[in-house]
Amino acid sequence: MKLEEYLLVIEKFLKDKLEETHMSGYVLGISGGIDSSLVAAIANKVCKDKLLCLILPCESMKEDEEDALKLVKHLNLNYLTIDLTKTYLSLKEEVENKLGKSLDLMSKSNMKVRLRMVTLYALASFNHYLVLGTDNKDERYLGYFTKYGDGAADLLPIVHLTKKEVKEAAYLYGLPKELVERVPSAGLFKGQSDEGEMGVTYEAVDKFLLGEKIEEKDLKVIERLHRISEHKREDIPMAPPYERE
């Protein structure tokens, strides 16, 4: 199946899910990054008036908000901006005061992402909407998402697309080059990049997922990230059933 044909499958998937679940529309967090931009473009085509996009700065890079607004203008999206910075700083201060020490960088980053999830679901519940996730195939396999943060969603429309396919799809939907070619980053702290954190390039991950040969050092990184993130992809472990007499 060609990419163009598969994108029609995704569009139908989104349309059908609203009918199946009897929900009123979709909520999507947008950052100006390519993954959320593509999901926004697809959902906007399927149900423009039933899509609410949220820009959720949380002690974030100003450039991210600017890029998200470029997407809003380009696609004429319905959107709200809710700044979570004060909420995050207040919560962080409260936790650190109780601990008597500062949280590490990972804990603080995950807190930001989970605050965004709480906000998305609050708006989804209020509007009787479903939350759209933005994980691609690479991120899902590597576990490069925050559990109960950006990994929390009702639907994952682009989870079977590699990063290269996401980029190709973005161009097919006419998204601006500056957004498509932007360095992938969650924008949670200065200098952050996806590939820098993962320790491997998206190009190498794409090739691995498509069964192509890659360098041994990249293979080891990919296998390790997949192994240690398995808990993120599994259902919550449950105790053995209670066998009542």
C-alpha positions in Angstrom: 0.0 0.0 0.0 1.3 3.4 -0.9 1.7 6.1 1.8 -1.1 8.2 0.2 -3.5 5.3 0.4 -2.6 4.5 4.0 -3.2 8.1 5.0 -6.8 7.7 3.7 -7.0 4.7 6.0 -6.0 6.8 9.0 -8.6 9.5 8.0 -11.3 6.8 7.9 -10.1 5.4 11.2 -10.5 8.8 12.9 -13.9 9.4 11.3 -15.2 5.9 12.2 -14.0 6.1 15.8 -16.1 9.2 16.5 -19.2 7.3 15.2 -18.3 4.1 17.1 -17.7 5.8 20.4 -20.5 8.4 20.1 -18.0 11.1 21.1 -18.2 14.6 19.8 -14.7 15.3 18.6 -11.0 15.3 19.3 -8.5 17.1 21.5 -4.9 17.4 20.5 -1.8 19.0 22.1 0.3 20.7 19.5 3.9 21.8 19.9 4.9 22.9 16.4 6.8 19.6 16.0 6.3 17.4 13.0 4.3 14.5 14.7 1.6 16.7 16.3 1.5 18.9 13.2 0.8 15.8 11.0 -1.9 14.5 13.4 -3.5 18.0 13.4 -3.5 18.1 9.6 -5.1 14.7 9.3 -7.7 15.3 12.0 -8.4 18.8 10.7 -9.3 17.3 7.3 -11.6 14.7 8.8 -13.4 16.8 11.4 -12.3 20.4 11.4 -15.1 21.8 13.6 -14.8 18.9 16.0 -11.0 19.3 16.6 -9.7 21.4 19.5 -5.9 22.0 19.6 -4.2 23.0 22.8 -0.9 24.8 23.0 0.5 24.0 26.5 3.7 25.9 27.3 5.2 24.7 30.5 8.5 26.5 31.2 9.1 25.8 27.5 11.1 27.3 24.7 9.3 30.3 23.3 10.1 29.0 19.8 7.8 26.0 20.3 4.8 28.2 21.0 5.6 30.3 18.0 5.9 27.2 15.8 2.6 25.9 17.1 0.9 29.2 16.3 2.4 29.0 12.7 0.6 25.6 12.4 -2.6 27.1 13.8 -2.5 29.9 11.2 -1.5 27.6 8.3 -4.4 25.1 9.0 -6.8 27.6 10.5 -7.2 25.4 13.6 -9.5 25.8 16.5 -7.2 26.3 19.5 -6.6 27.4 23.0 -3.3 28.4 24.7 -3.1 27.3 28.4 0.2 28.3 30.1 1.1 25.6 32.7 4.3 27.2 33.9 2.9 28.7 37.1 1.1 25.4 37.9 4.3 23.4 37.3 6.6 25.7 39.3 4.1 25.7 42.2 3.8 21.9 42.2 7.6 21.4 41.8 8.2 23.8 44.7 5.7 22.0 47.0 7.2 18.6 46.2 10.8 19.7 46.6 9.9 21.4 49.9 8.5 18.1 51.2 11.5 16.2 49.9 14.0 18.7 51.2 15.9 18.4 48.0 15.6 19.2 44.3 14.0 16.9 41.8 16.3 15.6 39.0 15.9 16.6 35.4 14.0 13.5 34.3 11.5 13.9 37.2 10.9 17.5 36.4 10.5 16.8 32.6 8.0 14.0 33.2 6.0 16.3 35.6 5.6 18.8 32.8 4.5 16.2 30.3 2.0 14.8 32.7 0.5 18.2 33.6 -0.1 18.6 29.8 -1.9 15.2 29.8 -4.1 16.2 32.8 -5.1 19.4 30.9 -5.8 17.5 27.6 -8.1 15.1 29.4 -9.9 17.9 31.4 -10.8 19.6 28.1 -11.7 16.2 26.5 -14.0 15.3 29.3 -15.7 18.7 29.3 -16.3 18.6 25.5 -17.0 14.9 25.3 -14.0 14.5 23.1 -11.3 11.9 22.6 -7.6 12.6 23.1 -5.3 12.1 20.1 -1.8 10.8 20.6 1.2 11.7 18.4 3.6 8.7 18.9 5.2 7.4 15.7 6.5 3.9 15.1 10.0 4.8 16.2 9.0 6.4 19.5 6.6 3.6 20.4 9.3 0.9 19.8 11.9 2.7 21.7 9.6 3.8 24.5 10.5 7.4 23.8 7.5 8.8 25.5 6.4 9.6 29.1 4.2 6.9 30.7 0.9 8.6 31.5 2.2 11.7 29.8 2.4 12.1 26.1 2.0 8.3 26.0 -1.5 8.6 27.3 -4.1 8.9 24.6 -7.4 7.4 23.4 -6.1 6.9 19.8 -2.7 6.7 18.1 -3.3 7.7 14.5 0.3 7.7 13.2 1.8 4.9 15.4 2.6 2.7 12.4 4.5 5.4 10.5 8.3 5.7 10.7 9.8 9.1 11.2 10.7 9.4 7.5 7.2 8.4 6.6 5.8 11.1 9.0 7.9 13.7 7.2 6.8 12.5 3.8 3.1 12.5 5.0 3.5 16.0 6.3 4.6 17.3 2.9 1.6 15.4 1.3 -0.7 17.5 3.6 1.1 20.6 2.6 2.7 21.5 5.9 5.3 24.3 5.9 8.9 23.1 5.4 10.1 25.0 8.5 7.9 22.8 10.6 8.6 19.5 8.7 12.4 20.0 8.9 12.5 21.3 12.5 14.9 19.4 14.7 12.8 16.9 16.7 12.6 18.0 20.4 10.1 17.9 23.2 11.3 21.4 24.2 11.3 20.5 27.9 14.7 22.1 28.5 17.3 24.2 26.6 19.3 22.2 24.1 17.1 19.1 24.3 16.7 17.0 21.1 15.1 13.6 20.6 18.2 12.1 19.0 20.5 13.5 21.6 18.5 11.9 24.4 17.9 8.6 22.6 21.6 8.2 21.6 20.6 7.1 18.1 19.3 8.8 14.9 15.8 8.4 13.6 17.3 7.3 10.3 18.9 4.3 12.0 15.7 3.5 13.9 13.7 3.7 10.7 16.1 1.3 8.9 16.0 -1.1 11.8 12.2 -1.2 11.9 12.1 -1.8 8.1 14.5 -4.7 8.4 17.5 -3.0 6.9 21.1 -3.4 8.1 22.4 -0.8 10.6 25.7 -0.3 12.5 26.2 -2.6 15.5 26.5 0.4 17.9 23.1 1.7 16.8 21.6 -1.8 17.1 22.7 -2.1 20.7 21.2 1.2 21.6 17.8 0.4 19.9 17.6 -3.1 21.5 18.4 -1.7 25.0 15.9 1.1 24.7 13.2 -1.3 23.6 14.0 -3.7 26.4 14.0 -1.2 29.3 10.8 0.5 28.0 8.7 -2.7 27.7 6.7 -1.8 30.7 5.4 1.3 28.9 3.8 -0.8 26.2 2.3 -3.4 28.4 -1.0 -3.4 30.3 -0.7 -2.6 34.0 0.4 -5.8 35.8 -2.2 -7.3 38.0 -1.9 -9.6 41.0 -3.0 -13.2 40.4 -6.8 -13.7 40.4 -8.5 -14.2 43.8 -9.8 -17.7 43.7 -12.7 -17.5 46.1 -14.0 -20.7 47.8 
